[in-house]
């Protein structure tokens, strides 16, 4: 799901959220992997989420989750999550409960509640990964490119964690060139 020349993928807990957010290339809407139910099933299967049945409501929820996640990742660059996206995340996450599982060694992990299907099961898996990333401090490094025509979600591995573009070679260069031209220099 990575664009050519793009950064290394996010750590495992955030990979599903990153990959879902990147199921469409905004510069090429034809690339939308969630155009059809078959695309959603293929996405889930490619991420080891087999045996779920999806319907058209699940497809709409997956697309809404994708865009709301992208907005949340954009907030990691210093903007606010739009109210509609925050409300969508609240609604979708409320339908995707997690349970705390403790293994024989006493290790605790979050996992989707039993019986979840469709988009709720996908959302719960993403939520479990985000919860892990919040705990280890990596969640704020999952960002959406500042370029409005791009908004590709990437993992910021820079030492200061202040990266703004998915790639300096493309989006960063474009932004710097626009700024240079606007100064009339």
N, C-alpha and C positions, 0 to 999 in steps of 0.2 A: 504494500500500500504506500510505499515511499515514492516520492517524486525523484526522478533522476537527479543526482547531485545533492540531494537534501541530506540533512543531518541524520545521525544514527537514531534508531527508534528509541522511544521512551523505555524506562525500566519495565519489567514484566507487569507489575501491578497496574500500570497506566496504559499498557499497550492496547488493550481492547478499547478503552475510551479514545485514545489517539486514532486508532484505525477506524472506528465508527465515525469520528468527526471528519476523517479524510476520505470518506466514501464518495465524495464528489470534489472535483477540481473546478472551482468557481470560474476559471478562465475557459473551461470546456465542459459545459453543462451536460453534454452528451456522455460524459464519463460517469454519470451518477450510477453507482452500483445499487442504489436503493430505488431504482425506477419501477421495479416489479417485485412481486412476492418471491419469484425465483432468485432474484438478486439478493434479497434478504436471507433466504434459506442458504444460498451459497456463502454469504458473508458469515453467517452463524457456523456453518460447517467448516469453513476455513479456519475458524477460531476454536474448533473442538467442541462446539455447542450443537450437538446432534440430538435428534429425537424431539425437537420442539415443533409444534405446528403453529403457523402464522396465518393470519387473515388480513384483510385490507385495513382493519383498524390497527393491527400491529404494525403494518407497514407505515401508516401515517404516524403512529407513536414513535417508531424508530427514526423517521425523518425529523420529527419535532425534537426528539432527544439529541440527535446529531447537531442540529442548529443551536439548541440551548447549551450543549456542551461546548460548542465552538465559542459562544458568547461568554461562558464561564472562563474558558481559557484565555479569551481576549482580555478579560478583567485582570488576569495575572500580569498584564503589561501596563496596568494603571488606569484602565477605564472601568466604568460601572457595568454590571450585568443589567441589561434592559429588564424592566419590570415584567414584561410578557415572558421573557426567557426564564427569569427566576420563578415565576408562577408555574410555568410548564415543568421545570425541574421539580418543584415541590409536588405537583400533581403526579408526575410520572414516578418519582421516587416513593411516594406514599403507597403506590400500588406494587412496590417491589421490596417487600420487607426482607430483612436479613436476620439470621440467627447466629449466635456465638457458639462455636463448636470448640470443645476442649478435648485434646487427644490424650493418650495414655501417659505421655511425658509432661502433661500440663500445659502444652502450648495452646494458645487460643487463636482462632481465626474466625473471620466473618464469612458466611456463605449464604447464598439465596435460601429463603425459607422453603420448606418442602411444598410441592404442589404447584409452584409457579410455572406458567406456560407463556409462550409468545413473547411479546415485547417486555412484559413484566420480568420474565426470567433473564432476558438480555440486560435489562436495566439493573437488576439486582447484581448481576456479575460485575457490571461496570461500577456500581456503587461500592461493592466489596473491595475492588481494586483501588478506588479513590480513597476509601477509608484507610486502607493500608498505607497509601501514599501520604495522606494527611498525618498519620502517626509517625512516619519516618521523615517527614518534612519535604518530600519531593513533589507534592501536588502543585505548589505554586510555580514550579518550573515547566509545567505543561502549558504551553502558550499558543495563541493563534497569531499568525503573522499580522503585523500592523497594516500591511497593504490591503486596502478594502477590496481590491480585485482578486486577492489571493486568499487570505485568512486560513492558510494551511496550518494545521496544528503540529507543532514540533516540541521537542524536549530541549530546554535551554541548559546546555552543559557548560556555559561560560562560567568562569570563576566567580564573577560578581552576580550572575543571574539577571543581567539587565538587557539581554538580547531582545530585539524588537522585530526582526524579520526571520522568516524561515531559512533564507539563504542570503548572504550579503551579495553574492555574485549576481543575483537577479533582482529580488525585491528591494534589498538595501541599496543597490546601485541605482535603481529607478528612482527611489525616494531622494537620494542624494542629488541626482541629476535634476529632478524637479525643483528641489530647493535651490540649487545653483542657478537654474534658469529664472526662477522667480526673483532672485536678487538682481537680475539683469547684468550679471558679470560676464 
